[in-house]
Amino acid sequence: MSGERILPPFAPNTALDTSSLSSQSSSLPLWDRLSSWAVENKAAVYTIAGIAIVVTGAGIVYYRSDSRTGGASGAEADAKKKASKKERRKAKKDKDKDQAQPESKNVPEGQQQEAKRNERKEYSTKLKIAGNKAYGDKSYNEAIDLYGKAILCKPDPIFYSNRAACYNALGNWDKVVEDTTAAIGLDNEYVKALNRRANAYEHLEQYSEALLDATASCIIDGFRNEQSVQSVERLLKKVAEAKGKAILDGKQKRLPSPTFVTNYLQSFRPRPRPEGLEETADLNEDSGKGQLRAGLAAMEKKTGEGYDAASRAFDKALELRDLDEHEAFAYNMRGTFRYLRGEHADALKDLDKSVELQPSLTQSYIKRASMHLEVGNREGAAADFEKAMEHKQDDPDIYYHRAQLHFILAEFGDAAKDYQKSIDLDQDFIFSHIQLGVTQYKMGTIASSMATFRRTMKKFDKMPDVYNYYGELLLDQQKFSEAIEKFETAIEMEKQTKPLGMNVLPLVNKALALFQWKQDFQEAEKLLQMALIIDPECDIAVATMAQLLLQQGKVTEALKYFERAAELSRTEGEIVNALSYAEATRTQLEVQEKYPQLANRLQGMGGLPGQGMR
């Protein structure tokens, strides 16, 4: 998604054009102009309820159609002329009747109706031109009145849209919606009306409705209008942010998938249990220390149930107290699991207490730094790494996690230096080697990256992680057969070494490889289903399944998985990202339902911006 940008108001629907108005309209006396114009343009004089309405350069002029002139004469003269006038009127009436009857009989009724329609059309055009002039003069209320009269003569989508432009200028968003809706009802592919209504809906904070209109506009234009595409992306973000906040506020705090928890915990080098918390130590299980040890034992299972049990045990340990020298460590572990549950404020408090009690516990600084980074506090993260180094400069975890900070910020040169420093201090931590190889790949030094992975596979030949990550780089180079081979090796190793806590990422990656290589939807879907049976809450597997279904045109099913991915997300940023896909998919369904004629075009374009397999 691109950053949010505020777009200027949409341009008026029509250019102002007064060329059809008489250039002499301002030089003649008003009544002469009206009379001569009415004689020459009888079709444009539209009489309603005895009122003649005439278009002039100055706008609309009304005068009564039964107005008459009268001269003064005496009663005697009237009496003398009375009989002759009566006879003349009778003779004229008979003559007119004789002349009119044959003419009426010769003109079919259809042609008479067509003549009336042409009169109304011509008059409505003149009203529109006058309305355009008033709009150009920023006389919006006058323009609204003129467009309204044009609509009475001939309901036309342009007239409704032009009147909507006036309401837009006045900030009357409800009226903009009303008139653009009427315009779209007459022409459902009227792009300017769709854009105007989208703009109005956005001002009314009805973001889902705005997104639907903006999307329909983009599809009609074939996504060639960059401003419209940016509107869709901006509205997707607004819809997702609004819904994401609601989800986050009502979200039950719980641990993410076992795959996520395991990957986070193993980003720290394994250390022996603190002295006094060993399995052989004589501890009461109902004491603070006993619960702290129980939590560590549960963690080692690397299963969802084990992590839940560990989280409860760490909470209980601090409730029971009597932790003595292990209090700082207990706050560290409770803070870790609070962080994983998404309870950031409480997690930070725990880590603050941990470093206060035991400043030499560098892992607390490192974890606090990662939390600062997650909320965008780069300075806070850097400061915590500096504090950690003040206490233990030769801790390889400091350099590994500081390298992660540089990597996330795309500072790949600094990241590579820190990963190498971490390796120099401890050769036996596999993830320092893997991340160095990935960083070299990001820097464009492909040969160095591949060499690093070959050395790492030789050194850690029984570890599935190195085969999985190496496979990802091969997949990125479209070396499909080799990539799949590496994923299959990782899968078999995971089954053998961690049957109860298998990392499902190699299954997900193999599914992606089969899709990209052979378009094998069936086998890819089967692998993802297997991953979700093993780890139902793996957000990566859920999101990948959603995109796979979307690629097959299974939009309704894809939507369910995108919504599930949002439910599984931990942070507001992750929720918004997942919901952006969900809302794009939902809008695609709504477009197909509301604008059936656009469905084929949408499918031909491959969906909305931001969708598609990686």
N, C-alpha and C positions, 0 to 999 in steps of 0.2 A: 504494500500500500504506500502511496506517496504521502508526503506530509500534507496536513490540512491547509488549504488555501481558500481565501475568501474571494469569490468570483464577483465581477461587476454585475449590475442588473442586466437582464437580457435586453437586447436591442429592440426597438419598436418593430412591430410586424411589417409595417409598410412605410415606404419613403413618402414624405409629404409631397403632394403634387397638385398644384392649383392651375395647371395649364389649360384645363377645360373651361375655366370660368372666363367670362367675357372681359376683355381688356378695357372695354368702355364702361364697365358697370359702375364705376365711381364718378363718371363725368356727367351723367344725365340725372335730372330730377328723379327722385325715388318713384313717384307714381308713374312717370313716363317710362322708366325702366321696367317697372312691373308690368305695365300694360303691353308694351312692345314685346317684352320677353314672353309673356303669356300667350300672345297671338302667335309668335313664331315657334313656341315650344309647348303646344297644348298638351302633349303627352306627359310632360313633367309637372303639370299642375294637378295635384292629387287632392281631391275634395273629400273631406271626412266631416260628417255631421254639420254640413253647411259652412265649413271653414275651408277656404282655399289656402294651401300651403305652397309657397314659392321659394325656390332656392335662388339666392343672389350672392354676390361676392361678399356681402356683409353677413351672410348666414341665412337664417330662415325668417321669412316675413309672413305673417298671418293677416288675412282680411276676410271679412264676411262675404260669402258668395252671393247673398241676396241684396247687397248694397246697390242703391240706385240714385241717379241724379234727378233732381226735380227743378222745373222752372216755375216762376210765378205767373199766374193768369187769372183773369176775372171769371166770376160765375157765369156771366153772359156768354163769354167766348167758349167756356166749357159746354154750356147748353147747346150752342150752335153746332159744336163739333161732335156732340155725343153720338148722334145717329150715324154720321159718316164714319166715325172711328169704329163703331160696333160692326158696321158692314165690312170695313176694311179688315178688321181682325178675323171675322168669319171667313172672308175670302182667302186670307193668308193661311189660316189654319187648314182649310180644305186643300190648298195648293201644296203645303208642306206634307200633309198626309198622303197625298197622291204621289209626291216625289219620294217619300221615305219608304213607303210600303214595298215598291219593287226593289229598292236597294237592299232592304233588310232581307227580303226573300232570297236575293241572289248571294248573300254572304253566309256561309255555313256557320253554325254555332261554334265549332271548334276553332275556326279562324278568329271569331270574335273574342273567344277566351284567350287565344294566343296573343291577340293585339293588346288585351288588358295586361297580360303577363309582361309583355315587352315594355308597356308603359311603366309598370311598377319597377321593372329591372332598371330602366333608364333613370327613373327618379331615385332609386336606392343608390345608384352609382354617384349621382350628384350629391346626395346626402353624405356618402362616404368621403367624397373629395372635400366637402366642407368640413367634415369631422377631422380629416387629416390636417387641414389648415389650422383648425382650432388646437389640435394636439401639438402641432409644431410651434404654435404661439403659447404653449403651456396653459391654454384655457381648457383644463381637463374636464371640468363639469359641463362646459358647453359641448365639448367633443363627445362626452358620454351621452348627452341628449340627442345629438345628431346621429350617432351610431345606433342609438335605440330606435330612432324613427326609420333609419335604413333597414333595421331588422324587421320592423313592422311591415315594410314593403316587401322585403325578400329575406327570409332567414338564410344567412350566409355565414359559413365558419369564419371568414376573414373579418366580417363585421363584429362578431362576438369576440374574436381574438384582439381586434383593435380596441374594443371597449375595455377588454381585460387589461390592455396596456395602460389605459388611462387609470384604471383602479390600481394597477401596479405602481404607477407614479405617485398615487395618493396614499399608498400603503394600506389599501383596503383589501387584505389578502383573501377574506372570505368571498368577496365579490369577484376577485380574480379567479378563484376556484370555480365559482358558479358559471362565469362566462366561458372560461376555457373548457369546462366540462361540456357545455352546450356546443362549442366549436368542435370538440373531439367527437361528440355524438353525431355530428354531420360529416366529419372526415376523421376517421380514427388513425390516420397516418399523418396528421397535421403536426409536423415537428415543432413549429414555433409555439403552437398552443400547448403541446406536451411540455416543452421547456418552461413556458410561463407558469403552467400549473405546478410543475416540479419546484420551481422557485418559490411559489406561494406556499406550497405544502412545507417547504423547508423553513420558511419564516414562521409558519404555524407550529413548527416542531413536530410535524407529522412525517417523520423521516422515512418510514416504510413506504408510505404513499408516494413521497417524493422520489424515492429510489426506483419504484416501479415505473413512473413516468420517464425518469431520466434514462432508465434502461431501455424502454421501448423506443425512445428517441434515438439512442445509440444504435439499436438494431436496424431501424429504418435507414439510418445514415451509414450503416455498415461499419460502425466504430471508426469512421474516418475523421470525425470532428474531435480533435484533441481536448477541447474545452468540455465537451459533453462527456468524454471518457473520464476526465478528471472529476467531473461532477459525480459520476457513478461511484468512483473510488472514494471520494469525500463522504458521500452519503452512506456508502457501505460502512465506513469507519464510524460515522455518527450513530447509525442503527446499532452496530455492534457494541459501541461504547455504552449506549443507553441500556441495552439489554444485559451487557456484561456487568455493569454496576449492580443491576438488580440481582443477577445471579450471584455475584460476589457477596452482596449484603445478606442474601438468604442461604448462602452455601454452608453446608455442614462441614466443619473442619475435620479432615481425615487425611490419612497418609495416601500418597499417590501409589502407583503400581509398584510391585516388588522389583520390577526391572529398573525403574527410576531410582528407588531407594538404594538398591545394590550399587548402581553406577555411581551414585553420589558418595556413598560410604567408601567405596574402593578407590575413590580419587585421593584418599589419604593412605599413606603407607601403613600396613598392618603393624601394630605394636603389641607387645605382650600386655596382659592385664596388669593394672597397677598392683604393687605389692600389697598383700592383705586381701585381695579380691580374687585370688586364684580359686580354682575348683576345690582344692584340698583345704582351703582355709576354713576354720571352725567358726561359722557365722550363723546367727539366727535368721531364718528366712523372713521373719516378720520385722526385722530391724532395717534401718536405712541402708546399712552396708549390705545386708542380705538381699534387699531388693535391687540395689545397684549391680551386684553380681548376677542376679537373675536376669536383669535386663541385658547384660553383656552376653550371657549364654543364649538368650532368645535371638539376639541379633545374628549370631553365628549360623542359625538355620537358613537364613537368606530366603525366607518365604513370607508371604503376606501375613499369615498368622503369627509368625515369629516376630516380625517388625511391630505388629500391633501389641503383642505381649511386652516387647521391650519398651515401647512408648509408655504403656501403663506402669511398668516397673520403675522407670526413671521418675515419673510423676510421684509415685508412692514413696520412693526413697527420700525425696525432699520433703514430703509431708511428715515422715517419721523422724527426720533429722538424725542425730547422733552419727554423723558422717566423718567427723574429725578431719584428718588430712585429705579426705576424698571429696570434700564439699565442693571445691572448685571444679573437679572432674564431673561431679553429679550435675552441676549447673551447665557445664559444657554439653553433656549428653542430653539433658532435657531441652536445652536450647536448640540442639541439632534436630530433634524430632519435632519441636514446635515449628521450626523453620520449614521442615518437610511437609508439615500439615498446613502451611500457609499462614501461620500465626506470627507474622514478622515482628510486630511490636513487642510481644512477650518474649520472642526468641532473642531479640537484641538486649532486652533487660537481663535475661539469663546470662548471656555472654559478657555483658558489662560486669555482672557480679562475679563471673568466673575469673576475669582478668584482674579484678580488684582483689580477690582472695589469693590468686596465685599468678602474678605477672609473668612468671617463667613458662606458663602453659601456652606455648606459641600457637597451638592448634585453635585456641579460642579467638586469637587475633585473626587467624586465617579465615575461619568460618564467618566471623563478623565482617571481614573484608568482602567476602562473596555476597553477603546480604546487602552491603552498601552498593555493590556493583549492580545487583539485580534491580534496585530501585533507581539506578542512574547516578548514584553518588560516587563518582570516580575519585574525587579528592579524598573522601572518607576511606575508600578501599586502599588507596595508595598509602595513606597515613597509617593504616593498620599493618600493612606489610612492613613499613619502616619500623614500627614499634616492635613487631615480631623479631626483626633482624637485630634490634638492639639487645634483645634477650638471648637470642640463639642464632648467630649468623650462619652457622653451618647446618641448619635444619633444611634438608632437601625439599620438604613439603612447601616451605616458603617460596622457593624459586619455581616449583611446579605450578603453584596456584597463582603466583604473580604472572607467570607466563600465560596462564589462562586469561587473565585480565587483558594482557597485551593482545592475545589472539582475538578475543571478542571485539576489541577496539580496532582490529585489522592492523595492528602494529607488529607485523610478522617478523621483522628483523629482531626486535627486542624479545619477542616471544621465543624465537629459536635460541637466542643466547641464554635465556633463563631455563629452557628445557635442557639445554646442554649442561648448564651448571648443576641442575638437579641430577642428571645422569652421572656427572663427575663425582658428586657427593654420595650417590647410591646407585650402583649399576643394576641392582636387582628389582627395580620397580618398573614393570613393563609399560605402564602408561606414559612415562616420560619418553620412552623410545617411540611409542606409537604416535604421540602428539608431535614429537619432533619431525617424524616422517610426514605427517599431515601438514604441518606448518611449511616444510620445505616444498611440498606440492603446491600449497597456496601461493608461495613466493615465485612459482614458475620453474623451480629447479627440479624438474621431473626426474632426471637421472639420479640426483642425490637422494630424492625421496624414495625411489624404488630400491636403491642400495641400502638405505636405512631399514626399510621393511624386510629386505632379504636377510640382513644381519639379525634383526629382531626375531624373525621366524626361526632362525638357526639357534638363537640363544633361548627362546621361549617356545620350543617346538611343541609343547604339550598344552599351550594356553590358547583357547579358542578366540580370544579377543583380537589377537594379532591377525589371524586369518580373516576375520570379519571386516576389520578396518582396511586391510590390504585389498580385499575384494571390493570395497566401496570405491577405492581409487581406480581399480581396474574397470569397474562399471562406468565410472566417470569418463574413462578413455574409450568406452564402448568395446572393450575386450570382454564380450559377454561370456564366452565359453570359459575363459580363465576365471572370471569373477564368480560364476556359478560354482565352479570347482572349489574355490576358497570358501564360499558360503556353506557348501555341503560339508566341508571338513570341519568348519566351526560348529555346525549343527550336531554332527556326530560327537564331537568333543563335549559339547554342552550336555548332551544326553548321558554320556558316560560319567562325567565328573560332577554334574549338578542335576540329577534327575528330578528333584523336588523343587529346585529353584532355578530352572533353566532360563537363561537370557534369550528372549525371543527375537532379538534384533536380527540375527542371521536369517531367520525364517522370513522376516519382513523384507530384508534386502534381496533374498532369492526371488521372492514374489515380484519385486520391482524389476529385477533383471529379466525374468521370463516375460513380463509384460513388454518391456522396452525392446527386447530382442525378437520375440516371436509373436507378440500380441496374444499370448496364451492366457486369456482371461480366466479360463476355467481352473487351470493349475495354480495361477497366482491367487485366485480367490480361495482355493482350498488351503494353501499355505497360510494365508492370513487368518482363516477360520481356525486353523490349528494353533496359531500364535495366540489367538484370543481365548481359546479353550484353556491354554496353559496360564495365560496372564490376561484375564478379562478387562483389566483396567490399564493396559498398556496404551497410552494415548497415541503413540506413534503408529501402532498397529491399527487402531481405530481410524485415525485420520487417513492412513494409506488405503484402508478398505473403502472409505468414503470416496476418495478420488478415483479408485479403480472402478467403483460402481458408476460414478459420474461419467467416466470415459466410455462406458458401455451404454449410456443413455438411460440408466436406471436411476432417474433423478429423485424419485420419492424415497427409495431405499438409501441413496447417498445422503439425503437430507438428515435422516435419522442418525447416521453415523457421525455427520458433522456436529449435530447437536450433542451427541454423546461425547465427542471430543471436547466440546466446550465444558461439559459437566466435569470432565476429568482434569481439566486444566487447573493449575495451582494459583497462578498469579493473574492479575488483571490483564497484563499484556498478552499472556497465553490465551486467556478467555476471549479477548477481543479478536485475536488472530483466528481462532477457531470459529467464532461467530461470524466473522467476515465471510468465510467460506460458506457457512450455513445460510446466511442471508442472501448471498449471491445465488445459491442453489434454490432457495425458496422463491426468490424473485424470478428465476428462470421458469419455475413451475407456474407462477402467477401470470407471467407474460404469455406462456403457451395457452393458459386458460382464457385470459381476457382478450388476447389478440391472436387467435388461431392462425391467422394468415402470416404471422411473423415466426411461427414455430419452426418451419423448415429453414428459414434464414438463420435463426439462432443456432440450430444444430449444425448447419454448414459452416458457421463461424467457430464452432468448438466451444461454445459457452461464454460466460462473462469474463471480464478481465480478472486476473489473479487465480483462475481455475486451471487445473491440469496437473498431470503427474510431474514430479520433479525429474 
